[in-house]
Every structure is written in structure tokens, then in C-alpha cells.
Amino acid sequence: MSDDAADSLIPYDEIVQEALRAVVGRVLGEVETNGLPGNHHFYITFKTRSPGVDIPRHLVERFPDEMTIVLQQKFWDLKVEKTGFAVGLSFNRVPAHLFIPYSAITAFVDPAVDFGLQFQVTGDTPPPEPHEAAENDHPGGDGDGSNVVSVDFGKRK
């Protein structure tokens, strides 16, 4: 077998990314139906300017590239759809309603069980700008990101 990998005509990386995003949808669907079990909670990072993202303007201004939300104790109206999810959260004690397409998610972490997924977001996006801490109002927690699954099917050279 040679070191020169042939270009694939099958978009494996896109297929795997789509399947892993379906994991996020399924988990959120379970939470929508049954609530958060035990100590489970989620850190969800997403691109704020991705197509389909619907968040208040002040959040886009504060987090022009990417932000992280926490689904733990203070969230409401979780609605899971085929293409994304809607949720109510509080930011500095100001309620907000968000819609986040799965395609905008860059990371999904459940620190209670050291589970995480990282995603590539397609499109020409500039590198992230430094910004303030991006988490919504929540009780403190310490997730170190261990056991994060990162999938990258870059070409071998």
C-alpha cells in the first residue's frame, strides 16, 4: 500500500459529521421528552453567524464568531427539530430564545460523563476573534474536555 491516498469520490467526512450531529439531536430529543437525567448537562459551542442561527442581536455582537451555551438547570422550551433545536436561556439575567441548527455546532460536551464531540463547520469562516466568556447563566462546573471525539478526514501527504 502506498503513502499516496487516492482522492475519495465518497464524501466520508461529511457523512460521518452528519451522523455525529444526529447523536446531538437524539440526545437533545431525549432531554426534551424526559428532562436531564442525573448529573448530565451539556456545553454546546456553535458558530453565531452560521446560516439558520437565530439568536438576539446583542449576543451576536458580543460573540461575533462562536459562543458556548450550557443546558443544565436554567433552560426552558427545548424544542428539537430535524435540522436544529430551539431553547430559552438567560444571559446576565435577561431571557433569550435561540435556534441553533446542528450544522452550526462545533462542539458538544457532557462533562458529567466525560463525553464530547467536535465538529468541522463548512464554509469560509474567518479565525475566531478573542471574546468574553461565552457561557450563559449556570451553576459552576469544571469539565476538562477529556474523551472528546474529534473527526478530521484530511488528506494524507
NORSUL-V836128 format. One record per residue. N is the residue number from 1. NEAR is the number of other ideal C-beta (glycine too) atoms within 10 Angstrom. Layout:
BEGIN
n & near
N & NEAR
N & NEAR
END
This chain:
BEGIN
n & near
1 & 4
2 & 5
3 & 6
4 & 8
5 & 10
6 & 7
7 & 5
8 & 10
9 & 5
10 & 7
11 & 11
12 & 10
13 & 15
14 & 12
15 & 11
16 & 14
17 & 22
18 & 13
19 & 10
20 & 17
21 & 20
22 & 12
23 & 14
24 & 20
25 & 17
26 & 11
27 & 17
28 & 23
29 & 14
30 & 14
31 & 20
32 & 14
33 & 9
34 & 8
35 & 9
36 & 17
37 & 9
38 & 7
39 & 11
40 & 17
41 & 20
42 & 23
43 & 21
44 & 21
45 & 18
46 & 27
47 & 22
48 & 20
49 & 16
50 & 19
51 & 9
52 & 12
53 & 19
54 & 11
55 & 20
56 & 14
57 & 7
58 & 12
59 & 20
60 & 14
61 & 9
62 & 15
63 & 21
64 & 14
65 & 16
66 & 20
67 & 25
68 & 17
69 & 23
70 & 22
71 & 21
72 & 20
73 & 10
74 & 14
75 & 21
76 & 10
77 & 10
78 & 17
79 & 13
80 & 19
81 & 13
82 & 7
83 & 12
84 & 24
85 & 22
86 & 14
87 & 22
88 & 14
89 & 22
90 & 14
91 & 19
92 & 9
93 & 6
94 & 11
95 & 11
96 & 16
97 & 14
98 & 23
99 & 16
100 & 25
101 & 18
102 & 24
103 & 20
104 & 23
105 & 24
106 & 18
107 & 17
108 & 24
109 & 24
110 & 19
111 & 20
112 & 16
113 & 11
114 & 13
115 & 18
116 & 20
117 & 20
118 & 17
119 & 24
120 & 14
121 & 14
122 & 11
123 & 11
124 & 4
125 & 13
126 & 8
127 & 5
128 & 12
129 & 9
130 & 5
131 & 13
132 & 8
133 & 7
134 & 19
135 & 17
136 & 20
137 & 15
138 & 17
139 & 9
140 & 5
141 & 13
142 & 5
143 & 17
144 & 10
145 & 12
146 & 10
147 & 11
148 & 15
149 & 12
150 & 10
151 & 14
152 & 9
153 & 14
154 & 7
155 & 9
156 & 7
157 & 6
END
